[in-house]
Amino acid sequence: MARPTVKAVLLSPQRPLGDRPLLVVGPSLGTSSVLWVQAGALLGEDFDVVAWDLPGHGVSPAATEAFDMAELADAVVALVDSIAPGTRFHYAGVSLGGAAGLQLGIKHGERLKSLSVQCSGAKIGTPEAWLERAETVRTQGTPVLLQASAGRWFGPGFMEREPELSSRLLHSLRDTERFSYAYCCEALAAFDVRAQLGSIGVPTLAVAGVEDAVTPPSFAAEIVEGITAGGGTATEVALEGVAHLAPAETPAKVAELLRNFIGGIEK
């Protein structure tokens, strides 16, 4: 295994980095920085908002070999150091991006100012299911997942209300490099940090969607319980009508939550 390479997309206005707190935002499996475009724009006056794409997704190059979640977290830190060396940053990630955030909190807590884990968990799904999906995508490609993903990703009525955005997100999945997607599935198959949550000392906000069948609110509660049991500070919020992609489904609410959460830390 080896650390993959990930690339960044600036979501806040073009300006010199450093005058505002740095907020790094991470994607869900099969999506790209598109997931954060609207929320990032709403946060862009207060923070330097940088999104990163998973290997083989969006602007990031394809992975050439397997990696685990710790190596993906290392890749995020390397990305930050390439644009703002040594900077401590706020982090918010969705699903796999949220799992990477937990790994950042465990392995690179000294680099974080805060952590927001959205529609995610300390363990997601079963190893068998992830390995089966990896094999399916290797042989058939990511388009085979489109229908099922549309059903998992969005809350009731979202595709009808936001046809352009939902289409862009599904196109991100269709265009994802199949082998990189499979490597991400294998990383999730091996990911289970439930026993390590108590080592996260950075202030944490866990956000869940009430309609999320993949990582329901009980997953956010488990994260908060694990962190607070170790003496850390963590809170949870459940969003009505939201499924698995909170920043896209309710960008204004997510932006408000993050602005208030990070603002309290930056005071």
C-alpha positions in Angstrom: 0.0 0.0 0.0 1.1 3.6 -0.5 -0.2 7.1 0.1 -2.4 8.2 -2.9 -2.3 11.7 -4.4 -5.2 14.0 -4.1 -5.8 17.4 -5.7 -7.6 20.5 -4.5 -10.3 22.8 -5.8 -10.7 26.3 -4.3 -14.3 27.1 -3.5 -13.9 30.5 -1.9 -12.9 33.6 -3.9 -9.5 33.8 -5.4 -7.2 35.6 -2.9 -4.0 35.0 -1.0 -4.4 32.2 1.5 -3.9 33.0 5.2 -6.0 36.0 5.9 -8.9 33.8 6.9 -9.1 30.4 8.6 -8.6 27.5 6.3 -11.5 25.0 5.9 -10.7 21.8 4.1 -13.8 19.9 2.9 -13.9 16.2 1.8 -16.2 14.3 -0.5 -18.4 11.2 -0.4 -17.4 8.2 -2.4 -18.3 8.7 -6.0 -18.7 12.4 -5.8 -16.4 15.4 -6.2 -15.9 18.9 -5.1 -19.4 19.5 -6.7 -20.8 18.2 -3.4 -19.5 21.3 -1.6 -19.8 24.0 -4.2 -22.9 25.7 -2.8 -22.0 25.4 0.9 -18.5 26.5 0.0 -19.7 29.6 -1.7 -21.8 30.5 1.4 -18.8 30.0 3.6 -16.3 31.7 1.3 -16.3 35.2 2.7 -15.5 33.9 6.2 -13.1 31.1 5.4 -10.6 29.9 2.7 -12.5 26.9 1.6 -10.6 24.2 -0.2 -12.2 20.9 -1.4 -10.2 17.8 -2.2 -11.2 15.0 -4.6 -10.7 11.3 -3.9 -8.2 9.4 -6.1 -9.7 8.9 -9.6 -12.5 11.3 -8.8 -12.9 14.9 -10.1 -9.4 16.5 -10.5 -7.4 13.9 -8.6 -5.3 11.4 -10.5 -6.2 7.7 -10.4 -4.7 5.5 -7.7 -2.2 3.0 -9.0 -2.3 0.7 -5.9 -4.3 0.0 -2.8 -4.4 2.4 0.1 -6.0 2.5 3.6 -7.8 5.3 5.4 -4.7 6.3 7.3 -2.8 6.8 4.0 -5.7 8.8 2.7 -5.5 11.0 5.7 -1.8 11.4 5.1 -2.6 12.5 1.6 -4.9 15.2 2.9 -2.2 16.6 5.1 0.3 16.5 2.2 -2.2 18.4 0.1 -2.6 21.1 2.8 1.2 21.3 3.1 1.5 21.8 -0.6 -0.7 24.9 -0.5 -0.2 26.2 3.1 2.8 24.4 4.7 2.3 23.6 8.3 -1.1 25.3 8.6 -3.6 24.1 11.2 -7.0 23.8 9.5 -10.7 23.1 10.1 -11.9 20.0 8.4 -15.4 18.8 7.3 -16.0 15.6 5.3 -18.9 13.6 4.1 -19.2 9.8 4.3 -15.8 8.5 3.1 -14.5 12.0 3.5 -15.9 12.1 7.0 -14.2 8.7 7.8 -11.0 10.3 6.5 -11.7 13.2 9.0 -11.9 10.7 11.9 -8.6 9.3 10.8 -7.2 12.8 10.7 -8.4 13.4 14.2 -6.7 10.1 15.4 -3.4 10.4 13.5 -3.0 14.1 12.8 -5.0 15.8 15.6 -2.2 18.4 16.1 -3.0 19.7 12.6 -6.7 20.2 13.1 -8.5 23.1 14.7 -11.9 21.4 14.4 -13.6 18.4 12.8 -17.0 18.0 11.3 -18.0 14.5 10.4 -21.1 14.4 8.1 -23.2 11.5 7.1 -20.5 9.1 8.1 -19.4 6.7 10.8 -16.5 5.1 12.6 -17.4 2.0 10.7 -19.6 2.0 7.6 -21.2 -1.1 6.2 -19.6 -4.5 6.2 -16.3 -5.6 4.7 -18.1 -8.2 2.6 -20.4 -5.6 1.0 -17.6 -3.2 0.3 -15.4 -6.0 -1.3 -18.4 -7.2 -3.4 -19.0 -3.6 -4.6 -15.3 -3.2 -5.4 -15.4 -6.3 -7.6 -18.6 -5.2 -9.3 -17.1 -1.9 -10.2 -13.8 -3.4 -11.4 -15.7 -5.6 -13.9 -18.6 -3.4 -14.8 -17.5 0.2 -14.1 -19.2 2.9 -12.0 -22.3 3.5 -14.2 -23.7 0.2 -12.9 -24.1 2.0 -9.5 -26.1 5.1 -10.7 -29.6 3.9 -9.9 -28.8 2.6 -6.5 -26.7 5.6 -5.6 -29.4 8.0 -6.5 -31.7 6.2 -4.1 -29.2 6.3 -1.3 -27.8 9.8 -1.7 -30.8 12.1 -1.8 -33.7 12.7 0.5 -37.3 12.7 -0.6 -38.0 15.1 -3.5 -34.5 16.4 -3.9 -33.9 15.2 -7.5 -37.1 16.9 -8.5 -36.2 20.1 -6.7 -32.6 20.2 -7.8 -32.4 18.3 -11.1 -29.2 20.1 -12.3 -27.2 19.5 -9.1 -28.3 15.9 -8.7 -27.4 15.3 -12.3 -23.9 16.8 -11.8 -23.4 14.6 -8.7 -24.4 11.5 -10.5 -22.2 12.4 -13.5 -19.3 12.6 -11.0 -20.0 9.0 -10.1 -20.3 7.9 -13.8 -17.0 9.6 -14.6 -15.0 8.2 -11.7 -12.1 5.9 -12.6 -13.3 2.4 -11.8 -10.1 1.0 -10.2 -9.7 4.0 -7.9 -13.3 3.6 -6.8 -12.6 -0.1 -6.0 -9.6 0.9 -4.0 -11.8 3.3 -2.0 -14.3 0.5 -1.3 -11.4 -1.7 -0.1 -10.2 1.1 2.2 -13.7 1.3 3.7 -13.9 -2.5 4.1 -10.9 -2.3 6.4 -12.0 0.9 8.2 -13.1 0.6 11.8 -11.9 3.2 14.3 -14.7 2.7 16.9 -12.1 1.7 19.6 -9.9 4.8 18.7 -12.5 7.5 18.9 -11.5 8.4 22.5 -8.1 9.6 21.2 -9.7 12.4 19.2 -9.2 15.6 21.2 -10.2 18.2 18.6 -13.7 19.8 18.9 -16.0 17.7 16.8 -19.4 18.2 15.2 -21.2 15.1 13.9 -24.0 15.8 11.4 -26.5 13.2 10.3 -29.4 13.0 7.9 -32.6 11.7 9.3 -33.4 10.0 6.0 -29.9 8.5 5.6 -30.1 4.7 5.4 -26.4 4.3 5.0 -25.1 6.2 8.0 -28.2 7.1 10.1 -28.2 9.4 13.1 -27.2 6.5 15.4 -23.8 6.6 13.7 -23.3 10.3 14.6 -24.3 9.4 18.2 -21.8 6.6 18.3 -19.0 9.1 17.2 -20.0 11.6 19.8 -20.2 9.0 22.6 -16.8 7.6 21.7 -15.1 11.0 21.6 -16.7 12.3 24.8 -15.9 9.0 26.6 -12.2 9.8 26.0 -12.6 13.3 27.4 -13.0 15.1 24.1 -15.7 17.6 23.1 -18.3 16.5 20.5 -21.9 17.3 19.6 -24.4 15.9 17.1 -27.0 17.4 14.9 -29.7 15.5 12.9 -31.1 17.2 9.8 -34.7 16.5 8.8 -35.4 15.6 5.2 -31.7 15.0 4.5 -30.2 11.6 3.4 -26.5 11.0 2.7 -25.2 14.2 1.0 -25.9 17.0 3.5 -23.8 19.8 2.0 -25.6 19.4 -1.4 -29.1 18.7 0.0 -29.1 21.6 2.5 -26.1 23.8 1.8 -27.5 26.8 3.8 -28.0 24.8 6.9 -24.7 23.1 6.7 -23.0 26.4 6.1 -24.8 27.9 9.1 -23.8 24.9 11.3 -20.1 25.2 10.3 -20.0 28.9 10.6 -21.3 28.8 14.1 -19.2 25.8 15.1 -15.9 27.1 13.7 -16.7 30.7 14.7 -16.9 29.6 18.3 -13.5 28.0 18.1 -11.9 30.9 16.3 -13.0 33.5 18.9 
